[in-house]
Amino acid sequence: MAEVKEIIEKKESAFSFGKEEMKLLRDPLNDNNPVTVQILGVCSALAVTTLLTKAIVMGIAVTLVTAFSNLFTSMLREYIPKQIRMIVQLVIIAFLVTVVELALKAFNYPIWKDLSVFIGLIITNCILMGRLEAYAMANKPWRSFLDGIGNGLGYGLILIAVAATRELFGKGSLLDIKIIGPTSEYFLNTNEIWMLSWYTANNLIILSPAAMFIVAILIWIQRSKNRKLIDIS
Amino acid sequence: MHSTSYVIKFTLVMTIIVAFVLALMVSGLKDIHGENESVYNKKGILSAVSVQLGKDVNAMSNEEVQTIFSKQIEQKVINTKGEELTPEQIKEETDGRSSTAEQLDMAKEGKKADADKLLPVFVFTASDNKKYNIVYTRGKGLWDEIWGYIALESDLNTVAGQAFDHKGETPGLGAEIKDNKAWYGQFTGKKFYNTSGEFTSISVVKGGVKDKTNQVDAISGATITGIGVDEMLERGIKYYEPYFQKLKSKESIN
């Protein structure tokens, strides 16, 4: 009984939130961003960034999966046999991805229809395996959970930035609401010059190569502002 | 290092837990998934007559879609000879999978030989008692399949409304067949037959419309999707010709 009490006490103190924990959340957003610094998960960043809605849903889905796969792996880290640890990690990821997919199919069917293949492909997202191997296998559950949230948000942030640029200049809209370019269909009167009524949507931006340019430009901007990132990756 | 027996036990326990939870979720959410899918399909069909409904179909609630569908839509399944099938015949043809038009697996029907194809017809009765025949057609876009519901006026020639959809066309380019009202709206009022009654279909043309009765302007940057729409309309509407003939002869008798 004494042992049980000790464990409970340990668990309670494990939920502290200090400077270290804040760093876990903040680092992946800038200094250690999974997409722009570690260059992981780029394939899905190209595929789901044609529309802002898709990018937001994808960002949330990945954040949930990284957070909980980190949490579960960390909780099981002392019991997972070393020989098959990668397979176990993959099962945990695949399980969570399937849960997210089933839930999305039940609660927002049209978005599920739009994203379908890419939700399933979260399983192969390198960020997940990377975080499990590099962090969750060696750290306590609460911190691993925060690390997962941080990395998911870091990925989502880049996705949203790329998707907003692509949807705005490629389709002239944001969240499916027409913002720039000539149209009279939506609530904004976009025949005004200041709404860029002369702008013709650039089809290149919608195609995958453009996502590559935009990610590269983001990396360029980030490094020119954050000198310590130069030559580390 | 753990022993082999530990590894096997760990794997077994983990697999059983994961499989159990997932199976529980799938069976628990089955009804919701089924309803979502059927409402999504129904919305696709009703989108073809959204002008006659006077409402945005996508903004409707699930219940609203179900009531409109059950009250104002009459479902028929016909074969390429234009004969209407009874529910029992439909069941037999589809190995018991479906008994109504909305349940037909159109991807499968598309692969059948022409003589065995089943075609859905949805007869929509508007609030002013006008009837519209909604027909279905399916073809190939650039990346994957595209399909459309075309609502026809009572002359079985003029387009009263249309809704296209696709599996994976490029957003902003091919996907405009579904998203861009200015593009798909062009079809309304076009005719499949010319004045002497010959089938001309409705073509998607580049570089401006010359014949206003049966041509629509293509989307720039979406050449292959445009060709796909053109092709599926020409091939798909032809299957319905015997049915149209029968409907017309029935009317002339009456």
Chai-1 contact restraints between the chains, C-beta under 6 A:
chainA,res_idxA,chainB,res_idxB,connection_type,confidence,min_distance_angstrom,max_distance_angstrom,comment,restraint_id
A,T50,B,P171,contact,1.0,0.0,6.0,A-B,restraint_1
A,L51,B,P171,contact,1.0,0.0,6.0,A-B,restraint_2
A,P81,B,H2,contact,1.0,0.0,6.0,A-B,restraint_3
A,P81,B,V7,contact,1.0,0.0,6.0,A-B,restraint_4
A,P81,B,F10,contact,1.0,0.0,6.0,A-B,restraint_5
A,I84,B,V7,contact,1.0,0.0,6.0,A-B,restraint_6
A,F95,B,V18,contact,1.0,0.0,6.0,A-B,restraint_7
A,T98,B,L22,contact,1.0,0.0,6.0,A-B,restraint_8
A,L102,B,M25,contact,1.0,0.0,6.0,A-B,restraint_9
A,L102,B,L29,contact,1.0,0.0,6.0,A-B,restraint_10
A,K105,B,H33,contact,1.0,0.0,6.0,A-B,restraint_11
A,A106,B,L29,contact,1.0,0.0,6.0,A-B,restraint_12
A,A106,B,I32,contact,1.0,0.0,6.0,A-B,restraint_13
A,A106,B,H33,contact,1.0,0.0,6.0,A-B,restraint_14
A,Y109,B,N36,contact,1.0,0.0,6.0,A-B,restraint_15
A,Y109,B,Y40,contact,1.0,0.0,6.0,A-B,restraint_16
A,G170,B,G172,contact,1.0,0.0,6.0,A-B,restraint_17
A,K171,B,G172,contact,1.0,0.0,6.0,A-B,restraint_18
A,N203,B,G221,contact,1.0,0.0,6.0,A-B,restraint_19
A,I206,B,G172,contact,1.0,0.0,6.0,A-B,restraint_20
